[in-house]
Amino acid sequence: MLNKHVNLYIMEAQTIETVWTILPALILLVLALPSLRILYITDEVSQPSITVKTIGHQWYWSYEYTDFMNVEMDSYMLPTSDLLPGDYRLLEVDNRMVVPMQLEIRMLITAADVIHSWTVPALGVKVDAVPGRLNQIGFTTTQPGIFYGQCSEICGANHSFMPIAVESINTKSFMKWVSNFTQ
């Protein structure tokens, strides 16, 4: 209290406080700007060949092929008594989602009641179906076959009984399927 050699600027340290506030902010900007640029560049803007709207219900899926008139169906799990030899129990459905192979497919996914999750591991697809929200994902199948999945969200007591079956066929067979479906 008696010493007169005290510098007020050293005691308050306004300069150092300014530096250690502004320097981290600049570092964060240097990190964020390239990340935002990369995020913008990786945004997939493609021209899909077919769009399929998928709606999750309790306890089934609805599919609407929006590029074609009146091509929509509900997909329920087949009961064990209706299975044919070679069918997978708890995975086979009455109406498979049919897609042409080697074409970009855009899926628009939503739910009518609770949160579901449209998951087909062999295609690398897992998208949440949220009521009131439209999620989008694109995928391409490279070979013919049937790809199975299930609802992977705990959406209620019977969520494990919401199987998904995607059948990938060639384009000519797909167009024939669509024409048979609309008749």
KETOR-945243 format. One record per atom (N, C-alpha, C): residue number from 1; atom name; x, y, z. Coordinates in steps of 0.05 Angstrom, whole numbers, always signed. Example, Ala and Ser with C-alpha at 12.3 -4.5 7.8 and 13.67 -1.06 7.14 Angstrom:
(atom 1; "N"; (+264; -114; +156)),
(atom 1; "CA"; (+246; -90; +156)),
(atom 1; "C"; (+264; -66; +156)),
(atom 2; "N"; (+257; -45; +142)),
(atom 2; "CA"; (+273; -21; +143)),
(atom 2; "C"; (+258; +1; +157)),
REM end
This chain:
(atom 1; "N"; (+16; -24; +0)),
(atom 1; "CA"; (+0; +0; +0)),
(atom 1; "C"; (+17; +25; +0)),
(atom 2; "N"; (+41; +23; +10)),
(atom 2; "CA"; (+58; +47; +12)),
(atom 2; "C"; (+77; +50; -11)),
(atom 3; "N"; (+80; +29; -28)),
(atom 3; "CA"; (+99; +30; -50)),
(atom 3; "C"; (+86; +45; -73)),
(atom 4; "N"; (+100; +64; -85)),
(atom 4; "CA"; (+90; +81; -106)),
(atom 4; "C"; (+99; +71; -134)),
(atom 5; "N"; (+114; +49; -135)),
(atom 5; "CA"; (+125; +39; -160)),
(atom 5; "C"; (+107; +18; -173)),
(atom 6; "N"; (+81; +20; -170)),
(atom 6; "CA"; (+62; +0; -181)),
(atom 6; "C"; (+51; +11; -208)),
(atom 7; "N"; (+53; -6; -228)),
(atom 7; "CA"; (+42; +1; -254)),
(atom 7; "C"; (+14; -10; -257)),
(atom 8; "N"; (-5; +7; -262)),
(atom 8; "CA"; (-33; -1; -263)),
(atom 8; "C"; (-38; -20; -286)),
(atom 9; "N"; (-24; -17; -309)),
(atom 9; "CA"; (-29; -34; -332)),
(atom 9; "C"; (-20; -63; -327)),
(atom 10; "N"; (+0; -66; -312)),
(atom 10; "CA"; (+9; -93; -305)),
(atom 10; "C"; (-10; -107; -286)),
(atom 11; "N"; (-21; -92; -268)),
(atom 11; "CA"; (-40; -103; -249)),
(atom 11; "C"; (-66; -112; -262)),
(atom 12; "N"; (-76; -97; -281)),
(atom 12; "CA"; (-101; -103; -294)),
(atom 12; "C"; (-98; -123; -317)),
(atom 13; "N"; (-76; -124; -330)),
(atom 13; "CA"; (-69; -142; -351)),
(atom 13; "C"; (-89; -142; -374)),
(atom 14; "N"; (-98; -119; -383)),
(atom 14; "CA"; (-118; -117; -404)),
(atom 14; "C"; (-107; -127; -431)),
(atom 15; "N"; (-82; -122; -436)),
(atom 15; "CA"; (-70; -131; -461)),
(atom 15; "C"; (-70; -161; -463)),
(atom 16; "N"; (-61; -174; -442)),
(atom 16; "CA"; (-59; -204; -443)),
(atom 16; "C"; (-87; -216; -444)),
(atom 17; "N"; (-106; -204; -430)),
(atom 17; "CA"; (-134; -214; -432)),
(atom 17; "C"; (-145; -211; -460)),
(atom 18; "N"; (-139; -190; -473)),
(atom 18; "CA"; (-148; -186; -500)),
(atom 18; "C"; (-136; -206; -519)),
(atom 19; "N"; (-110; -212; -516)),
(atom 19; "CA"; (-96; -231; -532)),
(atom 19; "C"; (-107; -259; -528)),
(atom 20; "N"; (-111; -268; -503)),
(atom 20; "CA"; (-120; -295; -499)),
(atom 20; "C"; (-150; -299; -504)),
(atom 21; "N"; (-164; -277; -510)),
(atom 21; "CA"; (-192; -279; -519)),
(atom 21; "C"; (-193; -280; -549)),
(atom 22; "N"; (-178; -263; -563)),
(atom 22; "CA"; (-179; -261; -592)),
(atom 22; "C"; (-164; -284; -605)),
(atom 23; "N"; (-142; -292; -595)),
(atom 23; "CA"; (-125; -313; -607)),
(atom 23; "C"; (-140; -340; -610)),
(atom 24; "N"; (-154; -350; -589)),
(atom 24; "CA"; (-169; -375; -593)),
(atom 24; "C"; (-192; -372; -613)),
(atom 25; "N"; (-204; -348; -614)),
(atom 25; "CA"; (-226; -344; -633)),
(atom 25; "C"; (-215; -345; -662)),
(atom 26; "N"; (-192; -334; -666)),
(atom 26; "CA"; (-179; -335; -693)),
(atom 26; "C"; (-171; -364; -700)),
(atom 27; "N"; (-161; -379; -681)),
(atom 27; "CA"; (-154; -407; -686)),
(atom 27; "C"; (-179; -423; -693)),
(atom 28; "N"; (-202; -418; -679)),
(atom 28; "CA"; (-226; -432; -686)),
(atom 28; "C"; (-236; -425; -714)),
(atom 29; "N"; (-234; -400; -722)),
(atom 29; "CA"; (-241; -392; -749)),
(atom 29; "C"; (-224; -405; -770)),
(atom 30; "N"; (-198; -407; -765)),
(atom 30; "CA"; (-179; -420; -783)),
(atom 30; "C"; (-187; -449; -787)),
(atom 31; "N"; (-196; -462; -765)),
(atom 31; "CA"; (-204; -490; -767)),
(atom 31; "C"; (-232; -493; -780)),
(atom 32; "N"; (-250; -475; -775)),
(atom 32; "CA"; (-278; -478; -783)),
(atom 32; "C"; (-282; -472; -813)),
(atom 33; "N"; (-269; -452; -824)),
(atom 33; "CA"; (-274; -444; -851)),
(atom 33; "C"; (-267; -466; -871)),
(atom 34; "N"; (-244; -480; -870)),
(atom 34; "CA"; (-239; -502; -888)),
(atom 34; "C"; (-259; -525; -884)),
(atom 35; "N"; (-266; -530; -859)),
(atom 35; "CA"; (-285; -551; -854)),
(atom 35; "C"; (-312; -546; -866)),
(atom 36; "N"; (-322; -521; -864)),
(atom 36; "CA"; (-347; -513; -877)),
(atom 36; "C"; (-345; -516; -907)),
(atom 37; "N"; (-323; -509; -918)),
(atom 37; "CA"; (-319; -511; -947)),
(atom 37; "C"; (-320; -540; -956)),
(atom 38; "N"; (-307; -558; -941)),
(atom 38; "CA"; (-307; -587; -947)),
(atom 38; "C"; (-336; -598; -944)),
(atom 39; "N"; (-350; -590; -923)),
(atom 39; "CA"; (-377; -598; -919)),
(atom 39; "C"; (-395; -590; -942)),
(atom 40; "N"; (-392; -566; -952)),
(atom 40; "CA"; (-407; -556; -975)),
(atom 40; "C"; (-400; -572; -1000)),
(atom 41; "N"; (-375; -578; -1005)),
(atom 41; "CA"; (-366; -592; -1029)),
(atom 41; "C"; (-377; -621; -1029)),
(atom 42; "N"; (-378; -634; -1005)),
(atom 42; "CA"; (-386; -662; -1004)),
(atom 42; "C"; (-417; -665; -1004)),
(atom 43; "N"; (-432; -643; -1004)),
(atom 43; "CA"; (-461; -645; -1006)),
(atom 43; "C"; (-468; -658; -1033)),
(atom 44; "N"; (-481; -680; -1031)),
(atom 44; "CA"; (-487; -696; -1056)),
(atom 44; "C"; (-511; -683; -1070)),
(atom 45; "N"; (-506; -673; -1094)),
(atom 45; "CA"; (-527; -663; -1111)),
(atom 45; "C"; (-525; -681; -1136)),
(atom 46; "N"; (-542; -701; -1137)),
(atom 46; "CA"; (-542; -719; -1160)),
(atom 46; "C"; (-569; -719; -1173)),
(atom 47; "N"; (-571; -731; -1196)),
(atom 47; "CA"; (-595; -734; -1211)),
(atom 47; "C"; (-604; -763; -1208)),
(atom 48; "N"; (-621; -769; -1189)),
(atom 48; "CA"; (-630; -797; -1186)),
(atom 48; "C"; (-647; -806; -1209)),
(atom 49; "N"; (-646; -832; -1215)),
(atom 49; "CA"; (-663; -843; -1236)),
(atom 49; "C"; (-691; -848; -1226)),
(atom 50; "N"; (-694; -856; -1201)),
(atom 50; "CA"; (-720; -863; -1189)),
(atom 50; "C"; (-721; -853; -1161)),
(atom 51; "N"; (-744; -843; -1153)),
(atom 51; "CA"; (-749; -834; -1126)),
(atom 51; "C"; (-770; -852; -1113)),
(atom 52; "N"; (-764; -862; -1090)),
(atom 52; "CA"; (-782; -879; -1075)),
(atom 52; "C"; (-787; -866; -1048)),
(atom 53; "N"; (-813; -861; -1042)),
(atom 53; "CA"; (-820; -850; -1016)),
(atom 53; "C"; (-828; -873; -998)),
(atom 54; "N"; (-815; -874; -975)),
(atom 54; "CA"; (-819; -896; -956)),
(atom 54; "C"; (-831; -884; -931)),
(atom 55; "N"; (-853; -896; -922)),
(atom 55; "CA"; (-867; -887; -897)),
(atom 55; "C"; (-868; -910; -877)),
(atom 56; "N"; (-858; -905; -854)),
(atom 56; "CA"; (-858; -925; -833)),
(atom 56; "C"; (-884; -923; -816)),
(atom 57; "N"; (-898; -945; -814)),
(atom 57; "CA"; (-922; -947; -798)),
(atom 57; "C"; (-918; -968; -776)),
(atom 58; "N"; (-935; -969; -757)),
(atom 58; "CA"; (-934; -991; -738)),
(atom 58; "C"; (-952; -1013; -749)),
(atom 59; "N"; (-943; -1034; -758)),
(atom 59; "CA"; (-917; -1047; -759)),
(atom 59; "C"; (-911; -1056; -787)),
(atom 60; "N"; (-911; -1037; -806)),
(atom 60; "CA"; (-905; -1044; -834)),
(atom 60; "C"; (-894; -1019; -848)),
(atom 61; "N"; (-885; -1023; -873)),
(atom 61; "CA"; (-873; -1001; -889)),
(atom 61; "C"; (-892; -996; -913)),
(atom 62; "N"; (-894; -971; -921)),
(atom 62; "CA"; (-908; -964; -946)),
(atom 62; "C"; (-888; -953; -966)),
(atom 63; "N"; (-890; -961; -991)),
(atom 63; "CA"; (-872; -951; -1012)),
(atom 63; "C"; (-889; -937; -1034)),
(atom 64; "N"; (-880; -914; -1042)),
(atom 64; "CA"; (-892; -900; -1064)),
(atom 64; "C"; (-871; -892; -1085)),
(atom 65; "N"; (-874; -902; -1109)),
(atom 65; "CA"; (-856; -895; -1131)),
(atom 65; "C"; (-866; -869; -1143)),
(atom 66; "N"; (-855; -847; -1136)),
(atom 66; "CA"; (-866; -821; -1143)),
(atom 66; "C"; (-862; -814; -1173)),
(atom 67; "N"; (-844; -828; -1187)),
(atom 67; "CA"; (-839; -823; -1215)),
(atom 67; "C"; (-860; -837; -1233)),
(atom 68; "N"; (-877; -854; -1222)),
(atom 68; "CA"; (-897; -869; -1237)),
(atom 68; "C"; (-924; -864; -1224)),
(atom 69; "N"; (-945; -865; -1240)),
(atom 69; "CA"; (-972; -861; -1231)),
(atom 69; "C"; (-982; -886; -1217)),
(atom 70; "N"; (-993; -883; -1193)),
(atom 70; "CA"; (-1007; -905; -1178)),
(atom 70; "C"; (-989; -929; -1173)),
(atom 71; "N"; (-964; -926; -1168)),
(atom 71; "CA"; (-947; -948; -1160)),
(atom 71; "C"; (-940; -944; -1131)),
(atom 72; "N"; (-957; -956; -1114)),
(atom 72; "CA"; (-953; -954; -1085)),
(atom 72; "C"; (-963; -980; -1073)),
(atom 73; "N"; (-950; -987; -1051)),
(atom 73; "CA"; (-957; -1013; -1038)),
(atom 73; "C"; (-950; -1012; -1009)),
(atom 74; "N"; (-962; -1030; -993)),
(atom 74; "CA"; (-955; -1034; -966)),
(atom 74; "C"; (-939; -1060; -964)),
(atom 75; "N"; (-920; -1061; -946)),
(atom 75; "CA"; (-903; -1085; -944)),
(atom 75; "C"; (-904; -1095; -915)),
(atom 76; "N"; (-918; -1118; -912)),
(atom 76; "CA"; (-921; -1131; -886)),
(atom 76; "C"; (-903; -1156; -884)),
(atom 77; "N"; (-896; -1163; -860)),
(atom 77; "CA"; (-881; -1187; -856)),
(atom 77; "C"; (-899; -1211; -862)),
(atom 78; "N"; (-888; -1231; -875)),
(atom 78; "CA"; (-903; -1256; -880)),
(atom 78; "C"; (-904; -1272; -855)),
(atom 79; "N"; (-928; -1283; -848)),
(atom 79; "CA"; (-929; -1301; -825)),
(atom 79; "C"; (-915; -1327; -831)),
(atom 80; "N"; (-906; -1340; -810)),
(atom 80; "CA"; (-891; -1365; -814)),
(atom 80; "C"; (-906; -1386; -830)),
(atom 81; "N"; (-932; -1386; -827)),
(atom 81; "CA"; (-948; -1406; -841)),
(atom 81; "C"; (-948; -1402; -872)),
(atom 82; "N"; (-942; -1377; -881)),
(atom 82; "CA"; (-943; -1371; -910)),
(atom 82; "C"; (-915; -1373; -923)),
(atom 83; "N"; (-895; -1379; -908)),
(atom 83; "CA"; (-868; -1380; -919)),
(atom 83; "C"; (-864; -1404; -937)),
(atom 84; "N"; (-849; -1400; -958)),
(atom 84; "CA"; (-842; -1422; -977)),
(atom 84; "C"; (-815; -1433; -968)),
(atom 85; "N"; (-808; -1457; -977)),
(atom 85; "CA"; (-781; -1468; -971)),
(atom 85; "C"; (-760; -1449; -982)),
(atom 86; "N"; (-740; -1442; -965)),
(atom 86; "CA"; (-719; -1424; -973)),
(atom 86; "C"; (-724; -1395; -964)),
(atom 87; "N"; (-748; -1388; -956)),
(atom 87; "CA"; (-754; -1361; -947)),
(atom 87; "C"; (-743; -1357; -919)),
(atom 88; "N"; (-736; -1333; -912)),
(atom 88; "CA"; (-725; -1327; -886)),
(atom 88; "C"; (-747; -1319; -867)),
(atom 89; "N"; (-749; -1332; -845)),
(atom 89; "CA"; (-769; -1326; -824)),
(atom 89; "C"; (-762; -1299; -812)),
(atom 90; "N"; (-783; -1282; -808)),
(atom 90; "CA"; (-781; -1255; -796)),
(atom 90; "C"; (-768; -1235; -815)),
(atom 91; "N"; (-760; -1243; -839)),
(atom 91; "CA"; (-748; -1224; -858)),
(atom 91; "C"; (-764; -1222; -885)),
(atom 92; "N"; (-780; -1242; -891)),
(atom 92; "CA"; (-794; -1242; -916)),
(atom 92; "C"; (-819; -1225; -914)),
(atom 93; "N"; (-826; -1210; -936)),
(atom 93; "CA"; (-849; -1193; -936)),
(atom 93; "C"; (-867; -1200; -959)),
(atom 94; "N"; (-892; -1191; -958)),
(atom 94; "CA"; (-911; -1197; -980)),
(atom 94; "C"; (-906; -1180; -1005)),
(atom 95; "N"; (-897; -1155; -1002)),
(atom 95; "CA"; (-890; -1138; -1025)),
(atom 95; "C"; (-862; -1127; -1021)),
(atom 96; "N"; (-844; -1136; -1037)),
(atom 96; "CA"; (-816; -1126; -1036)),
(atom 96; "C"; (-814; -1099; -1050)),
(atom 97; "N"; (-795; -1083; -1040)),
(atom 97; "CA"; (-789; -1059; -1055)),
(atom 97; "C"; (-771; -1067; -1078)),
(atom 98; "N"; (-779; -1061; -1102)),
(atom 98; "CA"; (-764; -1069; -1126)),
(atom 98; "C"; (-750; -1045; -1138)),
(atom 99; "N"; (-724; -1047; -1143)),
(atom 99; "CA"; (-708; -1026; -1154)),
(atom 99; "C"; (-691; -1036; -1177)),
(atom 100; "N"; (-686; -1020; -1197)),
(atom 100; "CA"; (-668; -1028; -1219)),
(atom 100; "C"; (-639; -1026; -1210)),
(atom 101; "N"; (-623; -1045; -1218)),
(atom 101; "CA"; (-595; -1044; -1210)),
(atom 101; "C"; (-579; -1025; -1228)),
(atom 102; "N"; (-558; -1015; -1218)),
(atom 102; "CA"; (-539; -997; -1231)),
(atom 102; "C"; (-552; -970; -1238)),
(atom 103; "N"; (-572; -962; -1224)),
(atom 103; "CA"; (-584; -935; -1227)),
(atom 103; "C"; (-586; -923; -1199)),
(atom 104; "N"; (-583; -897; -1198)),
(atom 104; "CA"; (-584; -882; -1173)),
(atom 104; "C"; (-613; -881; -1163)),
(atom 105; "N"; (-617; -890; -1139)),
(atom 105; "CA"; (-643; -891; -1126)),
(atom 105; "C"; (-643; -870; -1103)),
(atom 106; "N"; (-663; -852; -1103)),
(atom 106; "CA"; (-666; -833; -1081)),
(atom 106; "C"; (-689; -843; -1064)),
(atom 107; "N"; (-683; -846; -1038)),
(atom 107; "CA"; (-703; -853; -1019)),
(atom 107; "C"; (-711; -829; -1002)),
(atom 108; "N"; (-737; -823; -1001)),
(atom 108; "CA"; (-748; -803; -983)),
(atom 108; "C"; (-762; -818; -961)),
(atom 109; "N"; (-753; -814; -937)),
(atom 109; "CA"; (-763; -831; -915)),
(atom 109; "C"; (-775; -814; -893)),
(atom 110; "N"; (-799; -822; -884)),
(atom 110; "CA"; (-813; -809; -862)),
(atom 110; "C"; (-828; -830; -847)),
(atom 111; "N"; (-842; -822; -826)),
(atom 111; "CA"; (-858; -840; -810)),
(atom 111; "C"; (-885; -828; -805)),
(atom 112; "N"; (-905; -845; -800)),
(atom 112; "CA"; (-932; -836; -796)),
(atom 112; "C"; (-939; -834; -766)),
(atom 113; "N"; (-924; -848; -749)),
(atom 113; "CA"; (-932; -850; -721)),
(atom 113; "C"; (-909; -845; -701)),
(atom 114; "N"; (-889; -862; -701)),
(atom 114; "CA"; (-866; -859; -683)),
(atom 114; "C"; (-840; -861; -699)),
(atom 115; "N"; (-818; -857; -686)),
(atom 115; "CA"; (-792; -858; -700)),
(atom 115; "C"; (-786; -887; -708)),
(atom 116; "N"; (-780; -892; -733)),
(atom 116; "CA"; (-771; -918; -743)),
(atom 116; "C"; (-744; -914; -755)),
(atom 117; "N"; (-731; -936; -764)),
(atom 117; "CA"; (-706; -934; -778)),
(atom 117; "C"; (-705; -954; -800)),
(atom 118; "N"; (-703; -944; -825)),
(atom 118; "CA"; (-702; -961; -849)),
(atom 118; "C"; (-673; -969; -853)),
(atom 119; "N"; (-668; -995; -847)),
(atom 119; "CA"; (-640; -1004; -847)),
(atom 119; "C"; (-637; -1029; -864)),
(atom 120; "N"; (-619; -1027; -884)),
(atom 120; "CA"; (-611; -1051; -900)),
(atom 120; "C"; (-580; -1052; -900)),
(atom 121; "N"; (-569; -1068; -882)),
(atom 121; "CA"; (-540; -1068; -879)),
(atom 121; "C"; (-524; -1075; -905)),
(atom 122; "N"; (-534; -1093; -921)),
(atom 122; "CA"; (-520; -1101; -945)),
(atom 122; "C"; (-517; -1078; -965)),
(atom 123; "N"; (-535; -1059; -964)),
(atom 123; "CA"; (-534; -1035; -982)),
(atom 123; "C"; (-520; -1012; -969)),
(atom 124; "N"; (-513; -1015; -943)),
(atom 124; "CA"; (-500; -993; -929)),
(atom 124; "C"; (-519; -970; -923)),
(atom 125; "N"; (-545; -976; -919)),
(atom 125; "CA"; (-565; -955; -915)),
(atom 125; "C"; (-578; -958; -888)),
(atom 126; "N"; (-578; -936; -873)),
(atom 126; "CA"; (-592; -934; -848)),
(atom 126; "C"; (-602; -905; -844)),
(atom 127; "N"; (-628; -902; -846)),
(atom 127; "CA"; (-639; -875; -845)),
(atom 127; "C"; (-663; -875; -825)),
(atom 128; "N"; (-663; -856; -807)),
(atom 128; "CA"; (-685; -854; -789)),
(atom 128; "C"; (-710; -843; -803)),
(atom 129; "N"; (-733; -854; -796)),
(atom 129; "CA"; (-759; -845; -806)),
(atom 129; "C"; (-772; -831; -783)),
(atom 130; "N"; (-774; -804; -785)),
(atom 130; "CA"; (-784; -788; -763)),
(atom 130; "C"; (-810; -775; -772)),
(atom 131; "N"; (-831; -777; -755)),
(atom 131; "CA"; (-856; -764; -763)),
(atom 131; "C"; (-853; -733; -767)),
(atom 132; "N"; (-864; -723; -788)),
(atom 132; "CA"; (-862; -695; -794)),
(atom 132; "C"; (-836; -686; -807)),
(atom 133; "N"; (-818; -704; -812)),
(atom 133; "CA"; (-792; -698; -824)),
(atom 133; "C"; (-787; -716; -848)),
(atom 134; "N"; (-776; -705; -869)),
(atom 134; "CA"; (-770; -721; -893)),
(atom 134; "C"; (-740; -723; -896)),
(atom 135; "N"; (-729; -748; -891)),
(atom 135; "CA"; (-701; -753; -894)),
(atom 135; "C"; (-695; -764; -921)),
(atom 136; "N"; (-671; -760; -932)),
(atom 136; "CA"; (-665; -769; -959)),
(atom 136; "C"; (-638; -783; -959)),
(atom 137; "N"; (-637; -804; -975)),
(atom 137; "CA"; (-611; -818; -979)),
(atom 137; "C"; (-612; -830; -1007)),
(atom 138; "N"; (-588; -833; -1018)),
(atom 138; "CA"; (-586; -844; -1045)),
(atom 138; "C"; (-569; -869; -1044)),
(atom 139; "N"; (-575; -889; -1060)),
(atom 139; "CA"; (-559; -913; -1062)),
(atom 139; "C"; (-562; -925; -1090)),
(atom 140; "N"; (-543; -943; -1096)),
(atom 140; "CA"; (-543; -957; -1121)),
(atom 140; "C"; (-536; -986; -1116)),
(atom 141; "N"; (-551; -1004; -1128)),
(atom 141; "CA"; (-545; -1032; -1126)),
(atom 141; "C"; (-529; -1040; -1150)),
(atom 142; "N"; (-508; -1056; -1146)),
(atom 142; "CA"; (-491; -1064; -1169)),
(atom 142; "C"; (-496; -1092; -1179)),
(atom 143; "N"; (-512; -1107; -1165)),
(atom 143; "CA"; (-517; -1135; -1173)),
(atom 143; "C"; (-546; -1142; -1167)),
(atom 144; "N"; (-557; -1161; -1181)),
(atom 144; "CA"; (-584; -1169; -1175)),
(atom 144; "C"; (-585; -1186; -1150)),
(atom 145; "N"; (-608; -1185; -1137)),
(atom 145; "CA"; (-611; -1201; -1113)),
(atom 145; "C"; (-632; -1189; -1095)),
(atom 146; "N"; (-635; -1202; -1072)),
(atom 146; "CA"; (-654; -1192; -1051)),
(atom 146; "C"; (-638; -1185; -1027)),
(atom 147; "N"; (-642; -1161; -1017)),
(atom 147; "CA"; (-627; -1150; -995)),
(atom 147; "C"; (-647; -1146; -972)),
(atom 148; "N"; (-640; -1157; -948)),
(atom 148; "CA"; (-658; -1157; -926)),
(atom 148; "C"; (-649; -1137; -904)),
(atom 149; "N"; (-668; -1127; -890)),
(atom 149; "CA"; (-662; -1109; -867)),
(atom 149; "C"; (-686; -1109; -848)),
(atom 150; "N"; (-684; -1093; -827)),
(atom 150; "CA"; (-706; -1090; -808)),
(atom 150; "C"; (-706; -1062; -797)),
(atom 151; "N"; (-728; -1055; -784)),
(atom 151; "CA"; (-728; -1030; -769)),
(atom 151; "C"; (-708; -1033; -746)),
(atom 152; "N"; (-689; -1015; -745)),
(atom 152; "CA"; (-669; -1017; -724)),
(atom 152; "C"; (-672; -996; -702)),
(atom 153; "N"; (-695; -985; -700)),
(atom 153; "CA"; (-702; -966; -679)),
(atom 153; "C"; (-721; -980; -660)),
(atom 154; "N"; (-718; -976; -635)),
(atom 154; "CA"; (-736; -988; -616)),
(atom 154; "C"; (-761; -971; -616)),
(atom 155; "N"; (-779; -978; -635)),
(atom 155; "CA"; (-803; -961; -639)),
(atom 155; "C"; (-828; -973; -626)),
(atom 156; "N"; (-825; -993; -611)),
(atom 156; "CA"; (-848; -1005; -597)),
(atom 156; "C"; (-845; -1035; -594)),
(atom 157; "N"; (-866; -1048; -585)),
(atom 157; "CA"; (-864; -1076; -579)),
(atom 157; "C"; (-859; -1094; -603)),
(atom 158; "N"; (-869; -1086; -626)),
(atom 158; "CA"; (-865; -1103; -650)),
(atom 158; "C"; (-845; -1092; -670)),
(atom 159; "N"; (-827; -1076; -661)),
(atom 159; "CA"; (-808; -1063; -681)),
(atom 159; "C"; (-791; -1084; -695)),
(atom 160; "N"; (-786; -1106; -683)),
(atom 160; "CA"; (-770; -1127; -697)),
(atom 160; "C"; (-787; -1142; -718)),
(atom 161; "N"; (-812; -1136; -720)),
(atom 161; "CA"; (-829; -1149; -740)),
(atom 161; "C"; (-836; -1129; -762)),
(atom 162; "N"; (-817; -1112; -768)),
(atom 162; "CA"; (-819; -1093; -791)),
(atom 162; "C"; (-796; -1099; -810)),
(atom 163; "N"; (-797; -1122; -824)),
(atom 163; "CA"; (-775; -1128; -842)),
(atom 163; "C"; (-775; -1111; -867)),
(atom 164; "N"; (-752; -1110; -880)),
(atom 164; "CA"; (-749; -1095; -905)),
(atom 164; "C"; (-737; -1115; -925)),
(atom 165; "N"; (-748; -1117; -949)),
(atom 165; "CA"; (-737; -1133; -970)),
(atom 165; "C"; (-735; -1116; -995)),
(atom 166; "N"; (-711; -1112; -1005)),
(atom 166; "CA"; (-706; -1097; -1029)),
(atom 166; "C"; (-697; -1116; -1050)),
(atom 167; "N"; (-711; -1117; -1072)),
(atom 167; "CA"; (-704; -1135; -1094)),
(atom 167; "C"; (-692; -1118; -1117)),
(atom 168; "N"; (-668; -1124; -1124)),
(atom 168; "CA"; (-653; -1110; -1145)),
(atom 168; "C"; (-655; -1127; -1171)),
(atom 169; "N"; (-665; -1116; -1192)),
(atom 169; "CA"; (-668; -1130; -1217)),
(atom 169; "C"; (-658; -1112; -1240)),
(atom 170; "N"; (-655; -1123; -1264)),
(atom 170; "CA"; (-646; -1107; -1286)),
(atom 170; "C"; (-667; -1087; -1295)),
(atom 171; "N"; (-659; -1067; -1310)),
(atom 171; "CA"; (-677; -1045; -1317)),
(atom 171; "C"; (-701; -1054; -1334)),
(atom 172; "N"; (-696; -1072; -1352)),
(atom 172; "CA"; (-718; -1082; -1369)),
(atom 172; "C"; (-739; -1097; -1352)),
(atom 173; "N"; (-730; -1113; -1334)),
(atom 173; "CA"; (-749; -1127; -1316)),
(atom 173; "C"; (-763; -1108; -1298)),
(atom 174; "N"; (-749; -1087; -1289)),
(atom 174; "CA"; (-762; -1067; -1272)),
(atom 174; "C"; (-785; -1052; -1287)),
(atom 175; "N"; (-780; -1045; -1312)),
(atom 175; "CA"; (-800; -1031; -1328)),
(atom 175; "C"; (-824; -1050; -1332)),
(atom 176; "N"; (-819; -1075; -1336)),
(atom 176; "CA"; (-841; -1095; -1339)),
(atom 176; "C"; (-856; -1097; -1313)),
(atom 177; "N"; (-842; -1097; -1290)),
(atom 177; "CA"; (-856; -1098; -1264)),
(atom 177; "C"; (-873; -1074; -1260)),
(atom 178; "N"; (-863; -1050; -1267)),
(atom 178; "CA"; (-879; -1025; -1264)),
(atom 178; "C"; (-904; -1026; -1282)),
(atom 179; "N"; (-900; -1035; -1306)),
(atom 179; "CA"; (-924; -1036; -1325)),
(atom 179; "C"; (-944; -1056; -1315)),
(atom 180; "N"; (-936; -1079; -1304)),
(atom 180; "CA"; (-954; -1098; -1292)),
(atom 180; "C"; (-968; -1087; -1267)),
(atom 181; "N"; (-954; -1071; -1252)),
(atom 181; "CA"; (-964; -1061; -1227)),
(atom 181; "C"; (-986; -1040; -1232)),
(atom 182; "N"; (-983; -1024; -1253)),
(atom 182; "CA"; (-1002; -1002; -1259)),
(atom 182; "C"; (-1027; -1012; -1273)),
(atom 183; "N"; (-1027; -1037; -1284)),
(atom 183; "CA"; (-1051; -1046; -1298)),
(atom 183; "C"; (-1072; -1055; -1279)),
REM end
